[in-house]
């Protein structure tokens, strides 16, 4: 059986638009997927690692091992391959086309790797560690090795060839457990008992009328044509200087004191700061008085008294 024959069915709802009627379509549930265990390789009696000869496809390998080319999905599943164009080993011609497409010059340096360095007959630096072009191996006795003894360059072609060769060694189940493998896969990919399963085992989720009134983000659809936003512009504030007012009525006297700091600028490039304090007091039922004083430092300044406007302009 082919891979998709094992996948369970699911009803997909259609007709959620206002001009369509509700309907269902029965399709394969491609979202069901089984992930292989990470420790398969330790079961040496059930799985083995083999090289893939150049030019062989997964179906060819399945036909050679299991006498069934439709079991190619077993090869792909065991090695967790989801993109055969990128994860399956390329032929020499395919590799050359890939390298020429990806790199402007296949012979350019891709990276640098360390050379093996020995110290008193013991490996001090292993070969093949990726480093930068300025790496120099320094031995425990302080000896610094030269560039040729420390690193070597790896070209784009050599790098891609190495990666392609790593893909060539794949893990496959032994022929004696292939039937058990298929049976377990069929059991795991099937649905568990559920209220949405019909008599044939197909999953069907009832359509909701609310889908007509929600968009793809799940929020309610409504008209925003009548909504208005208050315009926001620059806010300008004015400083009218220190103010003071004293109000008295009858025998009750009210005193208001305000302290304001303002900044004034002269015709020159000097800015001065003035601080003014105003206070008022009243001691009679029919009279009021106010006084204002201001002081400034700088090239110029002014003070006023009376109505409460003064200084800084």
N, C-alpha and C positions, 0 to 999 in steps of 0.2 A: 504494500500500500504506500501511496505517496504521502508526503507530509500533511497536506491540507485535508486528506481524507480522515485524519485523526481529530482534527479540530472540531469542537462542537458548534452547533448552529445558534444563531441569535436573530430575533426579529428586530429590525431597525425601523423606527417610525418615520414616516414621510407625511407630507401634507400639513406641515405646521404653519404654512402661510395662510393668510385670510382667504385667498382665492382657491384653496385646495381642500379636498376632503381628506379626513384621516385615513391612512392606510399603512400596511406593514409590508416589509420585504425581508425574506428569509435569506441570510448570508452566513458565511463562515466567520466565526469570532476570531479574527487574527490577533486580538490582544491577549489571547491565552498563550503563554509561553512557559516552557520548562527550562530552568537554568541548571547546568550540570554541577555536581559537587566539585569543590576545589581540590579534594584529596584523591581523585580517581587514579592518579598515577601510582600511588603506593600499592594499589591492588594489582600486582604484577601478573597474577594468574588470570585476571579478567581483562586487563588493558595493556597495551604495548605501544611503544613509540616507533614509528617507521618513517623512512624517507619517502617523499613523493617524487617519482621520476618526472623529468621535465615534460610538460605538455599534457599530463594527466589531469582530468577534471574530477570533481568529487564523485560524479556518477561512474567514472571509469574505475576509481578506487573501490567503490562499493561493489561494482560488478566483479572485480578481481577477488575481493575478500569474502563477499557474501552471496555471490552469484545473483545479485539483484541490483540493477542500476537505480531503482526507485528508492533504495535505502541510502541515497546520498545524504539525506537530511541527518542520518545518524552520525556521519562523519562530521558534518558541520556543527551539529549540536554538541557533540563530545568536545570539540575544540572551541566552542563558543564563538563561532564565526557567523557574523551577521552581515558582512559586506564581502562578498566573494571577490570583488574587483580589487579590494585593498588588502584583504587578509589571506587570500590564497596565493601561493607562490606563482610568480610570473615566469613565462618562458624568456629566453635570452632576447628574442626580438621585442617582446612586450616590455621587458625591462629597459632596453635601449630607447624605445619610444617614450617611455615614461620619464627617463632621466633627461632626455633632450627637451622634453616639454617643460619639465620642472626647473632645470638649470640652464643658464645661458652658456656655460662652459662646463662640461662634465669633468674636465681635468682640473678645475680650480680646487683649492684647498677647502675642504668642508670643516675640518677641525684637526686638532693635534692630540696624539696619544703618547703615553710614556713608554720608554724602553725599559726592559728589565735591568735593574741595577743590583749587583751583588756586593756584599760587604763581608769579608772573611768567609767566603763560600756560602753565605746565607742570603736569600733573596731579601733585599731591603726595600725595593720598589717593584711592584708587579708591572708587567707589560699590559698595555691596553687601557690604562686609565685616561679618561678625557681631561685634558688640561689646556691652558692657553699657550700662545706661541712664545711667551717669555719664560716658561717653566725651565728651571735648571735643577737637576737633582744634586742635593748636598748630602754627602755621606756623614756618618756619625763622627768621623775624625776631622771634619771640617773641609774635606776636599769637595770642590764644586766641579761637577762634570760639565763638559761642553754641550753645545746644542745637539750635535749628532749623537752623542751618547745619552742624552736625556729624553729627547722627543723625536717623533717622526710625523710627517704630514699624512693625512688621509683625504683622498680626493672625493668628490661627489659621487663618482662612479663606484669607487671602492666602498663607500658608506652604504649606498643603496643596494649593492650586491650582497653585502653582509646581512642587511636586514631581510633581503629576499631569501637568503639561505636559511635564516632562522625559521621562516615560515614553512620551509620545506619539510621539517620534521613534525609530524602530527601524531596525535594520540587516537588510537582506534580500539574498540572492543574486540575481543577475540571472537571468532566465529561461533564458538560453543555457547556463548551467552547472548548472542544477538536476539534470539527469540525472547529471552527474559527481559532484555533491554526494551524491546518494542512493547511488550505487555505492560511493563511498568510505566512507560511513557503514556500509553493509552489510558491507564488508570489515573495518572496524575493530571492529565490535561482535561479530563471530563469534569462536568459540573458535579458539585455536591448536591444533595437533596435540597430543594428550594421551592418556595411557594410559587415562584414565577415560571417554573418549568411545566410544560404541557405534557400530554401523555407520550409524545414522541421524544421527550427530553430536550426540546427546544426552549430557549429562554425568551420570554416575552414580557417586557415592561410596559404597562398600560401608558398610553399617551395622556398628557395632562393638557387641559384647555388653557392653563396659564401660560403655556409656551407661545400662544398667540400674542401675548401682551408683554413679553420679555424679549430683550435683544440678546446678542451673543454674550454680553458681559453679565447677564442675569439681572439687570436693573430694569425698572419699569419704563416703558416707552411713553412719552407724553410730549405735548407741544410746548415749546419754549418761546413762541412768537410774542406772547403778551408779557413776558418777563422783561423788566427794565432794571438797569443797573445805574445807580446814581453816579454821575461823572465825578471823577476824582482829579482835581487839578492841583497846581502849586498853592500852598498855603502861605499867605503873607501876613506877618504880624508887625504891629507898629508899637514903638515905645514913645509914649507921650511925656516922659519924664516923671519926676516925683509929684505926688498929689497929697494934699492934706485938707481936711475939712473938720471944723469943730461945730457941733450943733448943740444948742442949749435951749431948753424950754422950761419956763418957770424956775423952779429951784433945782432942776435936774440938769447936770452938766455931763456931756459925753465927749470924750477925747479920743481921737483917732490918730494913730502914729503909723507911718509907712516909711519903710527904708527901701530905697531902690538904687540899683547900680546900673549906670548907663555907660556907653562907650561913644566917644565923639572923635571925629577925625578932622585934623586941620588941613589947610591947603597944601602943606608940605607932606612929608612921608611919615610924620610922627603921629601916633595915636595916643590919646590920653584917656584916662578913666576917671570919672567923677563919681563921687558918692554923696548923696544928699539925704538928709534926714529932716523930716517935717513933723511938727507937733503943734497941737492946738489945745488951748484951754479956755475955759470961761468961768468967771466968778460971779456973774450977775445973771438975773433972769431975762434980761432983754439985750444983752450984748454978747458978741462972740468975737474972737480974735484968732488969728492964725499967723504963724511965722514959718518961714522956710529959709533954710540956709543950705548952701552948697559950696563945695570946694572942689577944685580940680587942679591937677598937676600937668604940666606940659607947656607947650608954647603959647596956648591961649585957653581961656575958659570964661564962663559967665555964670552969674547967679541971679535968682529972681525971688521975689516974695509976693505973697498976696493970694492969687487965685490957684496956685498949686502947680503951674506949668513952669518949668525952668531948667536951664542948663542942658548942655550936651548937643545943641543943634547949631 
